[in-house]
């Protein structure tokens, strides 16, 4: 039975969809320079408000930290913007005169933007930019635990767009986030496509809504440190990546797979750089708080090592950057082997590359198929052999997987929505960007005659026995 608040939120969604429809029709008549001017204004506002929005997100959700969330907001405003600013999204975007085909961009229409609590404001900035750049309107459905900061981010984007000539109603955010409102937004006839960033249940709902949807999957990222790696550099990159915003990006490292020939050196270097290795008793205590009722304990998500240790009833040094536990098994009975979204790492010792490859597959099977894999090695033959068969959309070499997967430190498209492909139950394995939010029509000129029946018969290949 629907509550009054459910009914109110559903009505709000319907009202917003009508507003967005009107706004998008106006956008569809704008030229490229007009749209680019609007996007530039949004970027300027996002840069100016990056730190304030980060502080709001941390205060409201309790996840992560302000400096790193500020960097995330700036990543959306800078890296994402730089990757899309010169993309043609209006009118004829390509002419193939040799084959006599023109390609014409057409906005998808109204985008439903589902926003997670772990990265609320950066996701709004990112999705607003790619939606508007493609000529669309967008309506956000915030996570209830991040409703205030999500709504504020959307307001900032809308007001900046309006200052540059955009219509009212182009960027909207549900103010009463309920499950009923989210379902209404995803299923309503006026919604054209869904950009779903969130938990598995929500992504499944998006795909079952009857609408085209770009979803994501969980990232249980295994990272192999081969004996040829530059150990000091690899450890530096891993710790920088894993501790960023206290591990709230789903592409962060979850398990290290280390060749036994270099184990002692890796452990020593990690300890030197701020890793705290748990003893068996401490490990059991931390394990007890990782899962709740078979799922990840939200209370450890995006928390510092010291807070997690206190929750588990242990002490770690104030300078500890990441908590590490040696592990041998995979599955929910081994909590360190799952995606933890916190500065906690599993540490596996492997005999060789083959053993690492088999273990990586098990970790991905346990929850991470299609997402991200990492490797640190200097031997390119090893890199090729190890990576070629990995079921992941992003395979990051000699870089932190957090920054590599989102396109900050490697040359893949900068994005905060990381597709996991069919193997991860997603429609794409791409880093989702502006190109996914407009359709391409093809104007094709006649260049040859259709062969006649007798000519077709002559051209048929001979049957062989």
C-alpha positions as CSV (number, residue, x, y, z in Angstrom):
1,X,0.0,0.0,0.0
2,X,1.3,3.4,-1.0
3,X,1.9,6.0,1.7
4,X,1.0,9.7,1.3
5,X,4.7,10.5,0.8
6,X,4.9,7.9,-1.9
7,X,2.0,9.4,-3.8
8,X,3.4,12.9,-3.4
9,X,6.8,11.7,-4.7
10,X,5.2,10.0,-7.7
11,X,3.3,13.2,-8.5
12,X,6.5,15.2,-8.2
13,X,8.2,12.9,-10.7
14,X,5.3,13.3,-13.2
15,X,5.4,17.1,-12.9
16,X,9.2,17.0,-13.4
17,X,8.9,14.8,-16.5
18,X,6.5,17.3,-18.1
19,X,8.9,20.2,-17.3
20,X,11.8,18.2,-18.6
21,X,9.9,17.4,-21.8
22,X,9.3,21.1,-22.5
23,X,12.9,22.0,-21.7
24,X,14.3,19.2,-23.9
25,X,12.2,20.4,-26.9
26,X,13.9,23.8,-26.6
27,X,17.3,22.2,-26.3
28,X,16.7,20.2,-29.4
29,X,16.5,23.4,-31.4
30,X,19.8,24.8,-30.1
31,X,23.0,24.8,-32.2
32,X,26.3,23.3,-31.1
33,X,27.8,26.6,-29.9
34,X,24.7,27.4,-27.7
35,X,24.9,24.0,-26.1
36,X,28.6,24.2,-25.6
37,X,28.2,27.6,-23.9
38,X,25.7,26.1,-21.5
39,X,28.0,23.2,-20.6
40,X,30.9,25.6,-20.1
41,X,28.8,27.6,-17.6
42,X,27.9,24.4,-15.7
43,X,31.6,23.4,-15.5
44,X,32.6,26.8,-14.1
45,X,30.0,26.5,-11.4
46,X,31.0,22.9,-10.6
47,X,34.6,24.0,-10.1
48,X,33.6,26.9,-7.9
49,X,31.4,24.7,-5.7
50,X,33.5,21.6,-5.7
51,X,34.7,21.9,-2.1
52,X,31.4,23.0,-0.6
53,X,29.6,20.1,-2.3
54,X,32.2,17.7,-1.1
55,X,31.8,18.9,2.5
56,X,28.0,18.6,2.2
57,X,28.3,15.0,1.0
58,X,30.7,13.9,3.8
59,X,28.5,15.6,6.4
60,X,25.3,14.0,5.1
61,X,26.5,10.5,4.3
62,X,29.5,10.0,6.6
63,X,31.3,8.4,3.6
64,X,34.8,9.4,2.5
65,X,36.6,12.7,3.2
66,X,36.3,16.3,2.0
67,X,39.7,16.7,0.1
68,X,39.2,13.5,-1.9
69,X,35.5,14.2,-2.7
70,X,36.6,17.7,-3.8
71,X,39.0,16.0,-6.2
72,X,36.2,13.8,-7.5
73,X,34.0,16.8,-8.2
74,X,36.9,18.5,-10.0
75,X,37.6,15.3,-12.0
76,X,34.0,15.5,-13.3
77,X,34.3,19.2,-14.0
78,X,37.8,19.0,-15.5
79,X,38.7,15.6,-16.9
80,X,35.2,14.6,-18.1
81,X,34.6,18.1,-19.5
82,X,37.9,18.1,-21.4
83,X,37.1,14.7,-22.9
84,X,33.7,15.8,-24.2
85,X,34.0,19.5,-25.0
86,X,35.0,19.1,-28.6
87,X,32.6,16.2,-29.4
88,X,30.1,17.1,-32.0
89,X,26.6,16.4,-30.7
90,X,24.3,18.5,-32.9
91,X,23.3,18.0,-36.5
92,X,25.6,16.4,-39.0
93,X,28.5,15.2,-37.0
94,X,30.3,13.2,-39.7
95,X,30.3,13.1,-43.5
96,X,31.7,10.1,-45.3
97,X,31.7,11.4,-48.8
98,X,33.5,8.3,-50.3
99,X,30.7,6.0,-49.2
100,X,28.0,8.8,-49.3
101,X,26.8,8.4,-45.8
102,X,26.2,11.3,-43.3
103,X,25.8,10.7,-39.6
104,X,23.4,12.9,-37.7
105,X,23.2,13.2,-33.9
106,X,19.8,13.1,-32.2
107,X,19.3,13.5,-28.4
108,X,17.8,10.6,-26.6
109,X,15.4,12.9,-24.8
110,X,14.9,12.6,-21.1
111,X,17.5,10.8,-19.0
112,X,16.8,9.3,-15.6
113,X,19.9,9.7,-13.5
114,X,20.2,7.3,-10.5
115,X,22.7,8.6,-8.0
116,X,24.6,6.5,-5.3
117,X,25.3,7.7,-1.8
118,X,29.0,7.0,-2.1
119,X,29.7,9.5,-4.9
120,X,26.6,11.7,-4.9
121,X,27.8,15.2,-6.0
122,X,30.4,14.1,-8.5
123,X,27.9,11.8,-10.1
124,X,25.4,14.7,-10.5
125,X,28.1,16.9,-12.1
126,X,29.2,14.1,-14.4
127,X,25.8,13.0,-15.5
128,X,24.5,16.6,-16.0
129,X,27.5,17.4,-18.2
130,X,27.2,14.4,-20.5
131,X,23.4,14.6,-20.7
132,X,23.2,18.3,-21.5
133,X,26.2,18.2,-23.9
134,X,24.1,15.6,-25.9
135,X,21.1,17.8,-25.9
136,X,19.0,16.0,-23.3
137,X,17.2,16.9,-20.1
138,X,18.0,14.9,-17.0
139,X,16.0,14.1,-13.8
140,X,18.0,12.8,-10.8
141,X,16.8,10.2,-8.3
142,X,19.0,10.6,-5.2
143,X,19.8,8.0,-2.6
144,X,17.8,8.9,0.5
145,X,21.0,9.1,2.6
146,X,22.4,11.7,0.2
147,X,19.3,13.6,-0.8
148,X,20.4,17.0,0.4
149,X,23.8,17.2,-1.3
150,X,22.5,15.6,-4.5
151,X,19.6,18.1,-4.7
152,X,22.1,21.0,-4.1
153,X,24.4,19.7,-6.8
154,X,21.5,19.5,-9.3
155,X,20.4,23.0,-8.4
156,X,23.8,24.4,-9.0
157,X,24.0,22.7,-12.4
158,X,20.5,23.9,-13.4
159,X,21.1,27.5,-12.3
160,X,24.4,27.6,-14.1
161,X,22.8,26.2,-17.3
162,X,20.0,28.8,-17.1
163,X,22.6,31.7,-16.8
164,X,23.9,30.5,-20.1
165,X,20.5,30.4,-21.8
166,X,19.2,26.9,-21.0
167,X,15.5,26.5,-20.3
168,X,14.0,25.9,-16.8
169,X,13.4,22.2,-16.1
170,X,16.5,20.9,-17.9
171,X,18.1,19.5,-14.8
172,X,15.9,18.4,-12.0
173,X,16.2,16.3,-8.8
174,X,13.5,14.5,-6.8
175,X,13.1,16.2,-3.5
176,X,11.3,13.3,-1.8
177,X,13.3,10.2,-2.7
178,X,11.2,7.1,-2.3
179,X,11.3,3.7,-4.0
180,X,8.0,4.6,-5.6
181,X,9.4,7.8,-7.1
182,X,12.4,6.0,-8.5
183,X,10.3,3.3,-10.0
184,X,7.9,5.9,-11.5
185,X,10.9,7.8,-13.0
186,X,12.4,4.7,-14.5
187,X,9.1,3.3,-16.0
188,X,7.3,6.4,-17.0
189,X,6.5,6.8,-20.7
190,X,8.3,10.1,-20.9
191,X,11.6,8.7,-19.7
192,X,13.8,7.7,-22.6
193,X,17.0,6.2,-21.1
194,X,18.3,5.4,-17.6
195,X,21.8,6.0,-16.3
196,X,21.9,3.8,-13.2
197,X,24.8,4.1,-10.8
198,X,24.1,2.2,-7.5
199,X,23.7,-1.2,-5.9
200,X,22.9,-4.4,-7.8
201,X,19.2,-4.4,-6.9
202,X,18.7,-0.9,-8.2
203,X,20.6,-1.7,-11.4
204,X,18.5,-4.8,-12.0
205,X,15.3,-2.7,-11.5
206,X,16.6,-0.3,-14.1
207,X,17.2,-3.1,-16.6
208,X,13.7,-4.6,-15.9
209,X,11.9,-1.2,-16.3
210,X,11.3,-1.7,-20.0
211,X,13.5,1.3,-20.8
212,X,17.0,1.4,-22.3
213,X,19.5,1.5,-19.4
214,X,23.2,1.9,-18.8
215,X,24.0,0.2,-15.6
216,X,27.1,-0.7,-13.6
217,X,28.2,-3.7,-11.6
218,X,30.1,-4.4,-8.4
219,X,33.9,-4.2,-8.5
220,X,35.8,-6.8,-6.6
221,X,39.1,-5.8,-8.1
222,X,42.0,-8.3,-8.0
223,X,45.5,-6.8,-8.5
224,X,48.4,-9.0,-9.3
225,X,52.0,-7.9,-8.3
226,X,54.3,-10.0,-10.5
227,X,57.9,-10.6,-9.5
228,X,59.0,-8.2,-12.3
229,X,57.2,-5.3,-10.8
230,X,58.8,-2.1,-9.5
231,X,57.7,-3.0,-5.9
232,X,58.2,0.5,-4.4
233,X,56.3,2.2,-7.1
234,X,53.6,-0.5,-7.3
235,X,52.9,-0.2,-3.5
236,X,52.9,3.6,-3.7
237,X,50.3,3.5,-6.5
238,X,48.1,0.9,-4.8
239,X,48.0,2.6,-1.4
240,X,47.3,6.0,-3.0
241,X,44.5,4.4,-5.0
242,X,43.0,2.2,-2.3
243,X,42.9,5.0,0.3
244,X,41.4,7.6,-2.0
245,X,38.1,8.8,-0.4
246,X,38.5,5.9,1.9
247,X,37.8,3.3,-0.8
248,X,34.4,4.5,-2.0
249,X,35.1,4.1,-5.7
250,X,34.1,0.7,-6.9
251,X,37.2,0.3,-9.0
252,X,39.5,0.5,-6.0
253,X,41.8,-2.5,-5.2
254,X,40.1,-5.2,-3.1
255,X,42.7,-8.0,-3.2
256,X,46.4,-8.2,-3.8
257,X,47.8,-11.3,-5.5
258,X,51.5,-11.4,-4.8
259,X,54.2,-13.7,-6.2
260,X,55.7,-15.7,-3.3
261,X,59.2,-14.9,-4.5
262,X,58.6,-11.2,-3.7
263,X,56.2,-11.5,-0.8
264,X,58.6,-10.4,2.0
265,X,59.7,-7.3,0.0
266,X,56.1,-6.4,-0.8
267,X,55.0,-6.7,2.9
268,X,58.0,-4.7,4.0
269,X,57.3,-2.0,1.5
270,X,53.6,-1.8,2.3
271,X,54.3,-1.6,6.0
272,X,56.8,1.2,5.3
273,X,54.2,3.1,3.3
274,X,51.4,2.9,5.8
275,X,49.8,-0.5,5.6
276,X,48.8,-2.2,8.8
277,X,48.8,-6.0,8.6
278,X,46.4,-7.7,11.0
279,X,47.3,-10.7,13.1
280,X,44.9,-13.6,13.2
281,X,42.9,-12.4,16.2
282,X,42.6,-8.9,14.8
283,X,41.6,-10.3,11.5
284,X,38.8,-12.3,13.0
285,X,37.5,-9.2,14.8
286,X,37.5,-7.1,11.6
287,X,35.9,-9.9,9.6
288,X,33.0,-9.9,12.0
289,X,32.0,-6.4,11.0
290,X,32.5,-6.6,7.2
291,X,29.3,-8.4,6.6
292,X,25.8,-7.9,8.0
293,X,23.1,-10.4,7.1
294,X,25.2,-11.6,4.1
295,X,25.8,-8.2,2.7
296,X,28.4,-5.5,3.1
297,X,28.1,-3.6,6.4
298,X,27.3,0.0,5.3
299,X,28.8,1.3,8.6
300,X,32.4,0.5,7.4
301,X,31.9,2.0,3.9
302,X,34.1,5.1,3.3
303,X,35.4,5.1,6.9
304,X,39.1,5.6,8.0
305,X,41.2,2.6,9.1
306,X,41.0,4.0,12.7
307,X,37.2,4.1,12.7
308,X,36.9,0.6,11.3
309,X,39.4,-0.7,13.9
310,X,37.5,1.0,16.7
311,X,34.3,-0.7,15.5
312,X,36.1,-4.0,15.5
313,X,37.5,-3.5,19.0
314,X,41.1,-3.3,18.0
315,X,43.7,-0.5,17.7
316,X,45.7,0.5,14.7
317,X,48.4,3.2,14.6
318,X,47.2,6.7,13.9
319,X,49.4,6.8,10.8
320,X,47.9,3.6,9.3
321,X,46.4,4.3,5.8
322,X,45.0,0.8,5.0
323,X,44.2,-2.4,6.9
324,X,45.5,-5.6,5.3
325,X,44.7,-9.2,6.1
326,X,46.4,-12.3,4.7
327,X,43.8,-14.5,3.1
328,X,43.7,-17.9,1.3
329,X,40.0,-18.5,0.6
330,X,37.3,-16.8,-1.6
331,X,33.6,-16.3,-0.9
332,X,31.4,-14.8,1.8
333,X,32.8,-17.2,4.4
334,X,36.0,-15.2,3.8
335,X,34.8,-11.6,4.2
336,X,38.1,-10.0,3.2
337,X,37.6,-11.5,-0.3
338,X,34.6,-9.5,-1.2
339,X,34.1,-5.8,-2.3
340,X,34.5,-3.8,0.8
341,X,34.4,-0.1,-0.3
342,X,36.7,0.9,2.5
343,X,40.5,1.1,3.1
344,X,40.7,-2.7,3.7
345,X,42.7,-5.2,1.6
346,X,43.0,-8.9,1.2
347,X,46.5,-10.2,0.7
348,X,47.0,-13.5,-1.2
349,X,50.4,-15.2,-1.8
350,X,50.5,-17.0,-5.2
351,X,53.0,-19.5,-6.6
352,X,53.2,-18.0,-10.1
353,X,51.2,-16.2,-12.8
354,X,49.0,-19.2,-13.5
355,X,48.0,-19.4,-9.9
356,X,47.3,-15.6,-9.8
357,X,45.2,-15.9,-12.9
358,X,43.1,-18.7,-11.5
359,X,42.6,-16.8,-8.2
360,X,41.7,-13.6,-10.0
361,X,39.0,-15.5,-11.8
362,X,37.6,-16.8,-8.5
363,X,37.5,-13.3,-7.0
364,X,35.7,-11.9,-10.1
365,X,33.2,-14.8,-10.0
366,X,32.5,-14.0,-6.4
367,X,31.4,-10.5,-7.3
368,X,33.1,-8.3,-9.9
369,X,32.7,-9.9,-13.3
370,X,33.2,-7.4,-16.1
371,X,34.5,-4.6,-13.9
372,X,38.2,-4.1,-13.4
373,X,41.5,-6.0,-13.0
374,X,44.9,-4.7,-12.2
375,X,48.5,-5.8,-12.7
376,X,51.9,-4.4,-11.8
377,X,54.7,-5.9,-13.9
378,X,57.6,-4.7,-16.1
379,X,57.6,-7.8,-18.3
380,X,55.3,-7.1,-21.3
381,X,55.0,-10.7,-22.2
382,X,53.7,-11.4,-18.7
383,X,51.3,-8.5,-19.0
384,X,49.9,-9.7,-22.3
385,X,49.6,-13.4,-21.2
386,X,47.9,-12.4,-17.9
387,X,45.5,-9.8,-19.2
388,X,44.3,-11.2,-22.5
389,X,41.6,-13.5,-21.1
390,X,40.5,-11.6,-18.1
391,X,36.7,-11.0,-17.9
392,X,36.9,-7.3,-17.2
393,X,36.0,-4.1,-19.1
394,X,39.1,-2.3,-17.7
395,X,42.5,-3.9,-17.2
396,X,44.8,-1.4,-15.6
397,X,48.6,-1.9,-15.9
398,X,51.1,-0.2,-13.6
399,X,48.5,2.3,-12.2
400,X,46.1,2.5,-9.3
401,X,42.9,0.9,-10.4
402,X,40.7,3.6,-8.7
403,X,42.2,6.3,-10.9
404,X,42.9,4.1,-13.9
405,X,39.4,2.7,-14.3
406,X,37.7,6.1,-14.2
407,X,40.2,7.5,-16.8
408,X,42.1,9.8,-14.6
409,X,45.6,8.3,-15.1
410,X,45.2,6.1,-18.2
411,X,43.8,6.9,-21.6
412,X,40.4,5.5,-21.3
413,X,37.3,7.8,-21.4
414,X,36.9,9.7,-18.1
415,X,33.7,8.6,-16.5
416,X,32.0,7.9,-13.2
417,X,29.7,5.2,-14.7
418,X,31.7,2.1,-15.5
419,X,29.9,-0.5,-17.6
420,X,30.6,-4.2,-17.0
421,X,29.4,-5.7,-20.3
422,X,27.2,-8.7,-20.8
423,X,29.3,-10.8,-18.4
424,X,28.4,-8.3,-15.7
425,X,24.8,-8.1,-16.8
426,X,25.3,-4.6,-18.4
427,X,24.6,-3.5,-21.9
428,X,28.1,-2.0,-22.4
429,X,31.6,-2.6,-21.1
430,X,32.5,1.0,-21.9
431,X,33.2,3.9,-19.6
432,X,29.9,5.6,-20.2
433,X,30.1,9.1,-21.6
434,X,28.4,11.6,-23.9
435,X,28.5,9.3,-27.0
436,X,26.1,7.0,-25.2
437,X,23.4,9.7,-24.8
438,X,22.7,10.6,-28.4
439,X,21.4,8.4,-31.2
440,X,23.1,8.5,-34.7
441,X,20.9,8.7,-37.7
442,X,22.5,7.8,-41.0
443,X,21.6,9.6,-44.2
444,X,22.7,7.2,-46.9
445,X,22.7,8.0,-50.7
446,X,22.1,5.4,-53.4
447,X,25.4,4.4,-55.0
448,X,24.7,1.1,-56.8
449,X,21.9,-0.9,-58.4
450,X,20.3,-3.9,-56.8
451,X,21.4,-7.0,-58.8
452,X,18.7,-8.7,-60.9
453,X,17.6,-12.2,-60.2
454,X,19.7,-13.9,-62.9
455,X,22.8,-11.9,-61.9
456,X,22.3,-12.9,-58.2
457,X,22.2,-16.6,-59.2
458,X,25.4,-16.2,-61.2
459,X,27.2,-14.7,-58.2
460,X,26.1,-17.3,-55.7
461,X,29.0,-19.4,-54.3
462,X,29.2,-23.0,-55.5
463,X,28.0,-25.5,-52.9
464,X,30.8,-27.9,-51.8
465,X,30.4,-31.4,-50.6
